[in-house]
């Protein structure tokens, strides 16, 4: 790795660290509030420490990473409840945060600066010993972190906390190839020419009707080209992220004394910078798990007549209107029987519960799940893969797992090319128009064309190709009251089949008006607290339409809490 590139990824870490420390300070202060449930706060703090520690190690700031490990020991003990919160403890946590802020400023000025945390580490160790109960051993030798169970009311809050948005203001920069700027300026030049023509033709609209029609057609084409060109300005190659992952694999291999070869393909492909930034840390968790859990030791691989050097492959490619990233290894694969038993031990499933292999493999993404009996410095806390899942879903993406025991595992992540522009279904729910991302819809059927079964648990269900699918009526879960309709009109409705959390759900809408390209805008401050609403767009008639996230909206419906209904 060249010195210039190392400095580049170190600068990226330092920029992100400022944002993380800002969040951490607010969370530490929140711990002093006695009327707040702190489980969600600790969950978020441990995730921040997880990112800080892992990323710091990956870019070569070893002392910073070591200090965060000591801080994590205290956070884990606090979250378990075996150490009680008091003002002295929160003061120590804030002191740690201040020191980390100072470290970031120091490293920004001099990336070779020597950091010294010996005194503060002693304070952390003393706090562990002083406030721990004698029966409890709080030595934490692992990367962070276990996660406390968050109650139902905190689900949406937790999802937001797990995926804090990056700063997107003027303090963030991106390198843009000169050719992209030239293409953009050329397109603008075409637009100016056609606008001049339109200004000329307006003097006699009737005589120049055909000319005006031609100019309008070309302006529409140019508008689309400008849209595409502008989006490419946010695109960055995956070289930087893949190199960061390669370094993480190398360091993890040294820790575990394993020999691993990394193969990277598709690093020249481009993806929206916002997506790359948010995906970077979760992918580090994924490749470190591949090293620790997937690839066997050289001795074991030799016994299994496999090459003693393991292989991890990173691949990126465009598939239609989506972007696919694959992380695969030729390790031992996922043992569904062991995962099933661990799921029972962790209380995630019940003894004897019938599950398909895919459903069992899904357990590895659950909060707190790990197949390890003892935590190591790399893994074992059951947080990393949950971070991966939450991040992918927050980016409107999806994931697949394929694994064969003894041969290896492949994780396939499918993402949109951009978060600000996507294909969406324009639907009518009673008298309101909504947008639903087409990526969340697998199939569209008419209720009248499928067999309706008896009501189960108070909900309607349909049978589609020998599969029973529960229906969720969006109109019943809006804060604005809707007129009741009889069954004959109900049969005229449409059903959007969506694979939400790997379970097929049918969302009922009154009408589908079409599919179109959607430019997503952020919600107003008044709307940000409305679960199910992920953004807003302006339709062709000038009216706004709310963009629904079916995954979150399902949680709103199942919560049976009218206060969480979407307000319109």
RAGI-V704409 format. One line per field, one symbol per residue. ss: DSSP state (H for helix, E for strand, C for the rest). Layout:
# RAGI-V704409
ss->???
This chain:
# RAGI-V704409
ss->CCHHHHHHHHHHHHHHHHHHHHHHHHHHHHCCCCCCCCHHHHHHHHHHHHHHHHHHHHCCCHHHHHHHHHHHHHHHHHHHCCCCCCHHHHHHHHHHHHHHHHHHHHHHHCCCCCCCCHHHHHHHHHHHHHHCCCCCCCCCCCCCCCCCCCCHHHHHHHHHHHCCCCCCCCCCCCCCCHHHHHHHHHHHHHHHHHHHHHHHHHHHCCCCHHHHHHHHHHHHHHHHHHHHHHHHCCEEECHHHHHHHHHHHHHHHHHHCCCEEEEEECCCCEEEHHHHHHHHHHHHHHHHHHHHHHCCCHHHHHHCCCCCCEEEEEEEEEECCEEEEEEEECCCCCCHHHHHHHHHHCCCCCCCCCCCHHHHHHHHHCCCCCCCCCCCCCCCCCCHHHHHHHHHHHCCCEEEEEEECCCEEEEEEEEECCCCEEEEEEEEECCEEEEEEHHHCCEEEEHHHCEEEEEECCEEEEEECCEEEEEEEHHHHECCCCCCCCHHHHCCCEEEEEEECCEEEEEEECEEEEEEEEECECCCCCCCCCCCEEEEEECCCCCEEEEECHHHHHHHHHHCCHHHCECC
